Amino acid sequence: MSLFDKFNVFLEEKFMPVAAKLGNQKHIQAIRDGLILSMPLTIAGSIFLILAFLPISGYYEFMAGIFGDAWMGKVLYPVRATFDIMAIFGCIGVSYRLAEKNKVDCLSSVALALMTFMILTPFKVSFMNNTVEAIPLMYTGSAGLFGAIISSIISVEIYSWFIRKNIVIKMPENVPPAVAKSFVALIPTLALMIGTLIVRLILENTSLQNIHELLKVILTTPLKTLVGSWWGLAIITAIIQLFWIAGLHGSTIILGMIGPVLGLLGDQNRLAYEVGAEIPNIIGGPFFDLFISIGGGGGTFALAFLLAFVSKSKQLKEIGKISVGAACFNINEPIIFGLPIVMNPYLIIPFFITPILTGFIGYFSIAIGILPKLPGISIPWTTPPLISGYLGSIGSFRYVILQVILILIGMIIYLPFFKAFDKKILEEENM
């Protein structure tokens, strides 16, 4: 049995069943789909962040002359209303999607999740050497995202359990449906409220003080170390590519799981950028879109170009014509499933290697100072390459140049494998 045959057997018998179960797991799906709620909001907020820090000579003086010295703070209002309450959006989105999967009332589920999250969140902020009653933005932003996710999952599952066991208050049939649903949620609400309060009181008598600090120690810090390191980047990218090769949407599955960590790293960069401090993280903001998924998973923008302009076979050239336009917007399903790349012995090797190499180059280019660290803004993942580099870095042409280089490197890696595959298809066409 050849090496590829052994790899194929491993994928079919070992990897694919596990990957399929993971991809269909309802809690992972709820987290993935729920966090999408905040995507358009943070993208819109990023537009105002860009407007506040446009790298144009004389821009700040011009804006101050028209709107006064406090203009920047006012432009950043939408940023505060999006990035700084990211955890609340996450709580709403995850609880709603999980309630849909559990087939329980979505509105009641969202209300219970928000209640749970707020009970676990301390309403205390230090101000002028005094402690005042207020909602701390540090726990409603990206730092509170894990707390919001856990609050959502636990509250919806407990609510669903009460519904399944029929431990609810039933109202007469003549009672309006909205009123009846509110009473159905009464017993689960009391149970959640008491349970959450007990957890809160226990944590307040420890050095950690609250659930967010506990999760920071046991979850956030280890995951930040993994996701923010070059070796973690390699592992994550490799797993994403294996999912794709197995025919599953690797980016959606894996990036959906580590999305809270990526959001936290990016938001830390944003906060530092806003105050002019040193940006802490190499991986932050649209790192994966800029360096790893150029043209989509596997860095297939390079392959799409080869298909469209280098192919000798009619079949591959037609696929190239169809896919090159989509690849410009980082959509590569026509290539992955139409070529296909899935389980294709000719193309899975460059498909696996290319994004890992381009990710390494991007990572170390930032680490050694060739590129400035990303300021943590969000841009649509469909933003075309080169444009994405310019916008994601808020005006650094060095990112644009590196993206061009990475596309060329991708073409070099794909070229010998592509030629072999093209030759095979051409021979089949001429038979």
N, C-alpha and C positions, 0 to 999 in steps of 0.2 A: 504493500500500500504506500502510495506517494505521500509526501509531506502535506500537500494540499488536500488529499483525500482524508488524511488524519484530521486536519484542521476542519474540514467540512463535516466530518462525523462529530467532532467536538461541538461545533456550532449547532448542529441539528439535534443531537441527543442530550447535551448538557446545558449549553448556553441558552438556546432559544426557548425551552420550556420555562426556565427561570425568568428570562427577560420578558416573556409574554405575561407571566403572572405579575411581575413587578409593574409592567405598563398598565395592567388592568386593575391594579389595586385601587380601591375606591378612595382611600384617604390621600394617596399620592395624586390621583386625578383631581380630587377636590382642591388640593394645595396648588397644583399646576394651573387649573382653570380659574381658581379664585383669585390668585395673585395677578392674573391678567387684567382684573378690574382696575388696578392702579396704573397699568401701562400707559393708556392715553393721557392720564392725569399727570404723571411724571414727565412724559414727553412734552406736554404743553408747558409744564413748569420749567423744563429745561430751556425752552425757547426764551423765556423771560430771564433765565440765568445768563444765557448767551448775550441778550440785549444789555444786561447790566455790566458785562465785562467784554464788550467788543474790542478786539485788539486793533483799534484804529487811532492813529495819532490825532490828538486834539478832541477826541470823542467825549471824554469826561468833562472837559471844560465847556464844550458845546452844550451838553445836557444840563450842566449846572447853571449855565447862563440862561437857559429857558425855564427850567423847572426848579431851580434853587439847589443849595448844597445837599439837601436831604433826598435828592431824586433817586439815588440808588436803592435806598431802603424801601421806597415806594414801589419801584420796579420789582423788587424781590417779594412783595406781598403774595403773588401767586405761587412762588416757590415755597413760602411758609405754609400755604394752604394745600400743598400737595406732598412734598417730601417730608415735612414735619409731622404729618398725620398718616404716614404710610401704613402704620400698624393697624389703624382703625379701618382703612380701606381693605387691608388684608383680612381682618377679622370679619368684616361684612361679606367679602367675596368667598372666603373659604367656607364659612358657615352656610351661606346660601347654596353653594354647589354641593356640599355634603348633604344638606337637607333634601335637595333634589334627588340625590342618589338613594337616600333612605326613605324617600316618598313620605316626608312629613311636611308640615306647614313651614314654608321658607321664612315668612315674616317673623313668626314666633321664634324660629331658630336663630335668626340674626339678632333679635332682641335679647335672647338668653346669652348668646355668645358675647355681645357687647357688655351685658351686665357682669358676666363672669370676668371678662378682661378688666373692667373698671374696678371691681372689688379687689382684684389682685394687684392693681396698680396704685401705689401710694400717691395721695394728693398732697404732697409736700414739696416745696421748692425753697432752696436757700436764696435769700435776697437781702443784701445790705446787712450781712451778719445776723440775719433773722430768718426763721423758718415760717413761711406763709402757706396758706391753703391755696393750692393751684394744681392744675394738671401739668405734670412735667413733660415737656416736649421730647426729652431724651427717651422716654418710654413710649411715646405715641409715634415716634419716627421709626427708622430702620432698626434701632436697638431693641425695640419692643416687638419686632415682627414675630420672633419665635414664640413669645408669650401669647401673642394674638392667635397664632396658628394652633397652639396647644389648647388655648381657651375655647376656640371654635370647635375643634374636634371633640373634646371632652363634653362640652355642653350639648352639642347636637346628638352625640351618641347616647348620653344620659336621657335627653328628651325623647329620642327614638325608642329607647328601652321602655320608658313609661308608657309610651303609645302602644308598643307591641304587647306589653303585659296588661294593657287596658286599665292602668292605674291612673285614672283621670276623672275629673268631674264632668258628668254629662248633663247638659241642659235639656229642657223640654224641646220638642220639635218646633214649636211656635216661636222660639227665641231666634233672633236674627243670627245668621251664620258667623258674622264677625265677632259678635258677643260670645257665641258658643265656643269659637276657637280660642278666645282669650281665656276662658275658664278651663279649657282643656290643658292649657299650659300652666295653670296655677300650681298644681302639685309638683311638677318638675321644676318650676321656678323656685319654690320654697326649698326643695331638696338641694338644688344647685347653689342657692344662696347660702344655706347653712354649711354645706360642704366646703364651698369656696371661702367662706368666712373663717372656718376652722383652719384651713391651710394658711390663710393670711395671718392669723393670730400666732400660729406656730412659727412661721417664718420671721415675724417681727421680734420674736424672742431668741433669734439666732444672729450671728454676725452678718449674715447675708441680707437680712431685713425684708426682702420681697422676692417674688418669683422671677423677676427679670434678672436680678443679680445671681440667683441660683442657676438659671439657664445660661447665663454668661460664663459661669465656671464650668459647668458640666457639658455644655453643648456648643455655645457660640465660639469660645476661644479655641477649642480643638478644631472645629470646622474652619475657622478663619485661618488657622495654621495650615490645614490641608489645602484649602482652595487658594490661598494666597501665596503658596510656594511653587517653585518651578517643578518639583517632583509631583506635587499634587495636581498641577496643571497637566502634566503628562498622563497621569493615571486617569483623570476625568476625561481628557480628550480621547484616550485609547478606548475607554468604555463606551463613549458616545459613538465612536466609529464602529465598534463591534455590534452595537445595536443596529446601526444603519446597514451593515453588511448582512445582518440577520433579517433585514426587511422591516425593522421597527424604527420609529421616528426617535432616534437617539437624542437629538437636541431637545426635543420637547420633554422626554422622560427625565433625563439627567439634569439639564439646566432648570427644569421645573422643580426638582428636588433641592438643588443648591441655590435656587433663586434668592431665598432670604439672605444667604451669606454674601452673594454677589451684590445684592442691594445694600447690605450693611457696609461692605468695603467701599462701594461707590459713594455712598452717602457720607462716609468719613472723609473721603477725598473732597466732596463738594463743600462740606463745612469748613475744611481747612482752606480751600481755594477762595471762599467768600471773604475770609478774614485776612488773606494774604499770608497764611502760615504754610509751613512745609507740608506738602501732600504726602500722606503716610504710606499708601498702598500702591504697588505696581499694578495689580489686577484690580480694576475698579471701573465703573461705567461700562461702556460697550467693548471691553477688551476682546471677548470672544468674537464679536461681529467684525472687529477691525483686523484681527490677525489670524483667527482660526477658521472662521466660516466665510471666507471671501468667495462669494458666489453660492453659498450654502454649505452644508456639511461636507467635509472632505476637501474643502478648498477647490470646488469644482468649476470656478470661473475659468481657470486655466484649461481644464478639460473641455468645457463648452466652446472655448475659442478654437481649440484643436479640432474638435468635431466639425465646426462650421467652416473652417478655412483651410484645414490640412487634410481632411479625410479624402481618400480616393474612392471608397465605396459609396454608392448612392444612398444606401440605408443609413449609414452613420452621418453623412452630410445632411440628410433630411432631419435626422434627430438633432443635429447641431443647429440647424436653422430654427427649429422649434425651441430649443433649450437656451440658446445664447441670450435671447431677450429676457427670458425669465431669470437667468443667472445674474444679469445686471442688477436685479432686485433681490438677490440672494435666495432665489427659489430654485431648487435643483431636483425636485421630484421627477420632472421629465427625464433627467439623466439617470437618477438612481433606480427608478422603476421602469423607464422606457428603454434604456440602453441595453440591458440593465447593468448596474454595478452590483446589485444584490447577488451574492454567491457567484460572481463572475471571476474565474481564476486569473484572467488577464489584468483586471483593474483593481482588485481589492487591495493589493500591496501598495500601489501609489496612493489609493484612497485612504489607507490607514496611515501611511507615513507622512504625507504632505501636511495635514493640519498640525501634527505634533511638531514637525520641524518649523513651520511658520510661527506657531505659538512660542516655541523656544526663542526664535530670532526676535519676535516682538517683545518677549519678556526681558531678555538680556539687553536689548537695545534701550529699554527704559531703565533697567537696573544699573547700567554703566554710564547713563547720562546722555546717550545719543538722542533719545527722545525725552521730552518732558513727561512727567506723570499725568495721567488722565485726570481731568477735573471733576469727574463723577457725574456728568450730565447723562441724560437718557436720550437716545435717538432711535427712531424706528428701525427695526432690524432689516427692513426692506430698503433702507437707504443705500444707493449704489456705492460700490467701492470707489475710493478716491474722495468722493463727496463725504462719505462717512468718516474718513480719516480727518478731513478738514473740520467738519462740524464737531465730531467727538472730542477733538483736542482744542476746540475753540480757536481755530485759526493757525494751526501749526502745519506748514507745508512739509515738514520733515516726515510727518505721518503719511502724507500723500505719496511722497517719494518712496518710503519704505513699502507701502502697499503695492506700488508698481513693481518694486524689486521682488516682493513675495509672490506676485502673480507670475513673474518670469521664472522664479525658482520652481513654482508649481508646474509650469509648462515643461521645464527641464526634467522634473521627476516623472511626470506622466508620459512624456514623449516616447521613450522606448517601449513601454507597455502598450501605449495607444497604437503605435505602429504595428506591433505584433497582432493586436486585436483587429485593426483595420485590414491587415493582410489576410487574416483568416476570413473575415466577412466578405472581402473582395473575391477571394477564391470561391466561396460559396455562391456568390452572385454570378460568377463566370462559368459555373458548372452546367 
